């Protein structure tokens, strides 16, 4: 474990997105970035909850070829709903500035709450909702986030990925 590694900044609804991430995203750059971040989170990195755009949003720029929705009011509302339902599942209030880790217990609790529907209020109008429902129904088979067993693990240093502008949307090959 690298104690000096920076925390990964994630907005509220992305706490749920990482639970079902199977390697698909809005663009190849977004997908590569998310794959990297999910791997780092699975190795024990700390999440710092933020309001607004986060580490996963980084590849979504105005010239990437997809709608950049990071600052939309409906996405901020999705973040608030996600923090409320995830916090209820974890038995604590979650808000911007808080930290958490996807250890085995946290991951199991959040995935159970996602699978039984307690977290799904945050997924209203999300274009990925059907994909995530199918992933949860399959027992999260293919989902890449795996909690590291207790103890020291690999280096959690966050490295900047290289971005391209090709598309990989929910309608692309699954």
N, C-alpha and C positions, 0 to 999 in steps of 0.2 A: 504494500500500500504506500502511496506517495502522499504523506500528510500535507505537503505544500501544494498539491494539485488544486486548481480552482474548482469551486462548485459549478455544476451545470445549471444554467439559468433556464427554467421551464415555466411557461405560463400554465394556468390552471387546467385547461382541457388537454394539454399535452401530457399531463400526468396519466390520463386515461388512454391516449393514443399509443403510448409506449407499451401498454399492456397487450395490445393486439398486433403490433407491428410485425409484419411477415416479409418485408422487403419490397413493398410497393409505396409509391409516393407521387406527389404532384409532378416532379421532374426528376431526371436522373441525379441532378445535383442535390435536390432535397432528399431523395432516397439514400444516397451515399452518406450524406450528413447525418440523417436519422439513424442509419445502420451503425455508424461510428458512435454516435451518442448513446444508443441503446447498449452497445457493447461496453462502453465506459460505465454506464449506469449499472449494468450487470456485474461489473467487477467491483462494485462497492462505492462508487463515487457519490458524493452528496449532491442533492438537488437543492437549489435555492429558488423558491417560488417567486416569480416576477409578475407584474401587471404589464400586459402588452407583449410586443415582439420579444422573442427569446432565441436561444441557441438553435432551435429547430427551424425558426423562421428565416434565419440568415440567408439561405440561398434564394428565397423568394423576393426578388427585386423587381422593380417596375419593368425591366427589360427581359425578364425570364420567360415570357410567353404565356403565363397563366395569370389569372386575377390574383393580385396581392391583397389578401383580405385581413391581414394582421391587425389593422387599426379600425376595422369596422365595429360598430356598436353591437351587432349581433354576436360577433366573436367574443367580445369582452363579456357579454351576458353569458355565453357558453362557459367562459372561464369561471365566472362567479358560481354558476350552477355546478360545475365540476368540483370546485373547491368545497362547496357545501356538501355535496353527496360523498365525496372522497373523505372529507373530514368526519362526517357522520359514520362512515364505515370503519374508520380508524379510531373513532372515539375521541377525537380532538378537533378543535377548530383550525382550519387551514386558511392562511391569508398570505398576500405578498410579503416577502421578507422572511417567511418561515423556511426551515430546512427539513429535509427528510432523506432517507436512503431506501432503496428498493432491496432491503434484505429479504430473506426467505419468508419471514412472517408477514411483512408488509405486502410483498408481492402476492402471497397466498390470500391474504385478506382482501386486497383490492380485486384480484381476479375472481374470487368467489362472489363478491358484491357485483362485479360487472356481469358475470354469468347469470346470476339470479335476478338481474334487472335493477338493483338498487342504485347503480351508477348511471343508468341509461337516460335519465332526465337531462343530463348534460349533453346528450348526443342529438338532441332535436335539431333537425335540418342539416345535419352533417352529411356531406356527400359520401363519407366512408361508413356510415352507420350499418348498412347491410353487410358489407365486408366484415366489419368487426363483430357483428352478430353471428355470422357464420364461423368466424374464428373461435369465438367463445363457445359456440355450440359443438365445435370439434375438440373441445377440451384444451384450447389454445395451442393445438398442434401447429407447428410452423411458426409460432410466435417466437421472436428472437430474444426477448428479454428473459434472462435466467439469472437468478440470484446467486451470488458467490457464497459458498459455504463460509462459515465464520473463519477468521484468521486472515493473515496477510495474503494479498493476491497480487495480480499484476499492477504495473504502474498505471495510474489513473490520469495521467497527463492528457489534456485535451489538445489534439493537433488539428489545425485547420485543414479540411478536405479541399480538393480541387473541384471546381464546379464547371458543369457544362449546361447548355440550355435546351436539351432535348426533353420531351415530355414522357412521363410515366404516370398516367392518371388512373382513377378508379375504373375507368372503362377500358384501360389497356389490358394486355394479357395478364391473367391472374395467376 
